[in-house]
Amino acid sequence: MGIRTAIEHNPLVTAGLLFAIGWSVVIGARIVDQMGSIAGGNWVGQHGLGGLMGLLVIAAFLGLLIASFGALGEPDPAPEEWPPE
């Protein structure tokens, strides 16, 4: 089913995925804004290495969200039969 068909059949899931993607981008921007220098300084509180690890986690989460959103665009929702005829 295509993205347009998925939105028609289940708009709540599509809206939830789009909201989660947007929220993750906003949180990632806040992390970049608040993190300190990566190359040293004070290691107590919000430091650069902690911010970098947070960005890696957000990037992995975004990758999973985009992959699940991309699954809505698959032409066949079911796997092929095994063994093939």
N, C-alpha and C positions, 0 to 999 in steps of 0.2 A: 504494500500500500504506500502511496506517496504521502508527503508531508501534508498536502492539502486534505487528503482523505483522512489522515490521522487526526487533524484538527477538527474536521467535521464529526468524526465518530467519538472522539474523546478529548474535548477542548480543555478539560480540567488538568489532565496529565501534561498536555502540551504547555499550558499556562504555568504549571508548577515547574516544569523543566526550564522554561524561559526565565521565570522569576529566580530560580536557584542560580542560573548562569549569571544573570545581572547582579545578584547579591554577591556572588563570589568575586566578580570584577570590582565591585565597590569596596569590599573588604580587602582585596589585594592592593587597591590604590591607597587605602588607609594605612596598610602595613608599610608600603613604600614611603609614604609621607612621614610616618612616625619612627621608622628605624634609624639608628645612628650609623656611624661609620663602620664599615666591615673590617677595616685594617687596624683594629686595636681600639684603645681608649678604655672607657669604663665598662667592665663586663657585668655590672650589676644593673638590673632593670631592662629597658628596651635597648638592646644593642644590635649591631648590624648582622651578626651571625644568626641570632635568634630570628630576626626579620627575614633573612635569607631562607632559613628552614621553613618558616611560615609560608613564604612564597612558593617553595617547592611543594608543600602540602596542598596549597590552594591550586597550583597548576595541575597536580595529580587529580584532585577533585573535579576541576574543570574538564580535564580529559575524559573522565568517566561520564560526566554529564553530557558532553558533546557526543561521545560514542553512543550513549543511550538515546539521545535525540536523533542521531543519525540512523539508529535502528528503526525509527518510525518511517523512514523513507525507503525501506527495503520493499522491493516489488512483491516478494513472496513471504508471508508471515510464517509459513510452516517449512520445516526442513524437507529435503528430498527423501523419497522412499529409499530404503536399503533392503535388499540389493536392487540395483537399478534393473529395469526391464530391458 
